[in-house]
Amino acid sequence: MTHSTEQTLREELAACYRLIAHFRMSDLIFTHISVRIPGPEHHFLINPYGLMFDEITASSLVKIGLDGRAVEASPYAVNPAGFVIHSAIHGAREDAQCVLHTHTRAGCAVAALECGLLPVNQISMEFYGKVAYHDYEGVALDLDEQQRLVRDLGDKPVLMLRNHGLLTVGETVSQAFLRMYYLDKACDIQIAAQACGKLILPPAQVCEYTERQFNDPGRPLEEGELSDPDAMQLAWAALLRLLDRVSPGFRA
């Protein structure tokens, strides 16, 4: 990962909050997204508690340490549950530069299903074998839960919080956002399909191959096989252009 400046990370994180609001994945002032600032201190940026996601700007983000305390003066507080979840993962996973948590309708529904996420559709196969699960323990206000969150997430990019919601991590803000966007879409498709009748699921080897197509486009290719290594970068650039049209104040 190329280290970004703090200002760049602030703008990307503010953009992520605005996009979560735009795509109706927010929950009033609740849930949270954080990004780690490069450096040995493990400082990270998180939302100012009390602002709607479409109000958040680069300068309003709060910089805190793993102890949950602000490291710079800010007029805003931090959601205590956000601190518990995000500090645990940032502290344990060097690759978890961005941590994104949502309470969407479809995500909460699938997180409450015994089967969890199924390979119902091409979109869900990006996450085949990549989803961890954490049993519900109550509102995330207990510091003792941190060790179990980290244990259950392991090295996976996605954590389904049972009876609660969804969580994605990424090496970049864009990776965490696009994972969440498609994870939520996969959940939505699954709920719709399960309501209609008996599911048809592809064979495991097809699911495994499709997961590699999504997540390892730089792998050696078979003759006649193509890859699309720039897809996610192109999608993120398009999303920033969308924000410049519909919610341009995020960089302030």
Buried (B, 14 or more C-beta within 10 A) or exposed (E): EEEBEBEEBBBBBBBBBBBBBBBEBBBEBBBBBBBBBBEEEBBBBBBBBEBEBBBBBBEBBBBBBBEBEBBEEBEBEBBEBBBBBBBBBBBBBEEBBBBBBBBBEBBBBBBEBEEBBBBBBBBBBBBBEBBBBBEEBEEBEEEEBBEBBBEBBEEBBBBBBBEBBBBBBBBBBBBBBBBBBBBBBBBBBBBEBBEEEEEEEBEEEEBBEBBEBBBEBEEEEEEEEEEEEEEBEEBBEEBBEBBEEEBEEBBE
